[in-house]
């Protein structure tokens, strides 16, 4: 049975180039991600070009950070190795610096005989008949060589000293004189600096070391005492003596202020206690002014001289009643304006 296959007909013209056209779903997803990225606070108010520049700068910074990190990772093993051997490296570095430093010139000594062991000198014997010294044949070979060089040096020095003493002793005299001159210069320089330091201290602190009349103040006398005390206990530096003296003076001032404050507090406490006792004492009742006036009148009457006619008998008046003491006192007070 024959099968008949019909060819399929093309519905459109063939395409010569294949092109990618994204679907609407993928395009909308990309736009939604970009919109969410664009809405970040860092890109607020920026257009697409500024956002692109920011993203490119961030990408460049990230790339440089990755490169730096790679470099650090390469250096890290060497840094760890250095930390482990840091002390040895520092020692080696100091030795290299000292080796490269130019050597100081060595001053030749005026007396520099060959070194000889003390035990080898026992092999030097003296001939009793001539007095000349010689080396014992029993001495070891190295001892004989060292002793022979020593004898040659001393004999040559003795010959030079006898024939030319000035040039022979000149290095010795120059060395001793240079050392003594340096010592004197250092000593004088120290004294000069100490004198200048003391003068500077006096000028800077003259307002309290001396009073208005130019006399040494009480604080100045204390400073002098403590400087002498510092010298007695072995403090030689002027700066150290001044520091010691001012410290002791500050201590004395603080102690005096503390004692003064304690005395004031004690006086305040006594005054407060007296005021409190006065407030707690019972107050006397107020006195009647009339009674006080009566008592004052009685005191005045008692101090007056008696009347000359006090001893005479008072004549009796007919029809007038006699008044007792109370009535007479009341009448007198009325006449005097007291009551």
CORCORJO-V654290 format. One record per residue. RES is the residue in one small letter. PHI is phi in whole degrees, 0 to 359 (none if undefined). Layout:
RES;PHI / RES;PHI
//
This chain:
x;none / x;278 / x;258 / x;253 / x;253 / x;267 / x;291 / x;280 / x;268 / x;281 / x;273 / x;208 / x;286 / x;292 / x;265 / x;280 / x;235 / x;272 / x;237 / x;265 / x;239 / x;295 / x;285 / x;294 / x;292 / x;294 / x;295 / x;292 / x;294 / x;296 / x;295 / x;292 / x;294 / x;294 / x;296 / x;295 / x;294 / x;290 / x;277 / x;295 / x;298 / x;295 / x;250 / x;292 / x;79 / x;255 / x;272 / x;295 / x;293 / x;296 / x;296 / x;295 / x;295 / x;297 / x;295 / x;292 / x;297 / x;297 / x;295 / x;297 / x;298 / x;295 / x;295 / x;294 / x;297 / x;293 / x;295 / x;298 / x;296 / x;295 / x;295 / x;299 / x;295 / x;288 / x;278 / x;305 / x;299 / x;293 / x;295 / x;296 / x;294 / x;295 / x;296 / x;291 / x;244 / x;295 / x;297 / x;295 / x;293 / x;296 / x;297 / x;297 / x;295 / x;295 / x;296 / x;294 / x;294 / x;292 / x;291 / x;280 / x;288 / x;294 / x;289 / x;288 / x;295 / x;268 / x;283 / x;295 / x;280 / x;284 / x;225 / x;219 / x;287 / x;300 / x;286 / x;227 / x;297 / x;297 / x;291 / x;287 / x;293 / x;288 / x;277 / x;274 / x;242 / x;247 / x;286 / x;294 / x;276 / x;258 / x;80 / x;276 / x;267 / x;214 / x;266 / x;294 / x;292 / x;279 / x;289 / x;299 / x;295 / x;294 / x;292 / x;296 / x;294 / x;295 / x;292 / x;293 / x;295 / x;295 / x;295 / x;294 / x;295 / x;294 / x;293 / x;292 / x;294 / x;295 / x;296 / x;295 / x;295 / x;281 / x;277 / x;219 / x;294 / x;296 / x;289 / x;289 / x;270 / x;300 / x;301 / x;296 / x;294 / x;297 / x;296 / x;294 / x;294 / x;295 / x;295 / x;291 / x;295 / x;298 / x;295 / x;293 / x;296 / x;296 / x;294 / x;295 / x;296 / x;296 / x;295 / x;295 / x;295 / x;295 / x;295 / x;296 / x;295 / x;296 / x;297 / x;295 / x;296 / x;295 / x;291 / x;287 / x;242 / x;294 / x;291 / x;240 / x;284 / x;232 / x;272 / x;293 / x;270 / x;83 / x;272 / x;293 / x;283 / x;296 / x;293 / x;297 / x;296 / x;295 / x;297 / x;299 / x;295 / x;287 / x;294 / x;296 / x;294 / x;297 / x;294 / x;290 / x;271 / x;101 / x;274 / x;259 / x;286 / x;299 / x;297 / x;293 / x;296 / x;296 / x;297 / x;295 / x;295 / x;294 / x;296 / x;293 / x;294 / x;298 / x;297 / x;297 / x;295 / x;294 / x;296 / x;296 / x;295 / x;294 / x;295 / x;296 / x;295 / x;295 / x;295 / x;296 / x;298 / x;295 / x;296 / x;298 / x;294 / x;296 / x;296 / x;295 / x;295 / x;294 / x;296 / x;294 / x;294 / x;293 / x;290 / x;279 / x;292 / x;291 / x;277 / x;288 / x;293 / x;297 / x;273 / x;292 / x;299 / x;292 / x;294 / x;296 / x;296 / x;298 / x;293 / x;295 / x;296 / x;296 / x;295 / x;294 / x;294 / x;289 / x;272 / x;288 / x;285 / x;293 / x;290 / x;299 / x;265 / x;290 / x;278 / x;281 / x;281 / x;289 / x;293 / x;277 / x;251 / x;289 / x;85 / x;247 / x;282 / x;283 / x;261 / x;280 / x;294 / x;292 / x;290 / x;293 / x;295 / x;292 / x;294 / x;299 / x;297 / x;291 / x;294 / x;284 / x;80 / x;285 / x;234
//
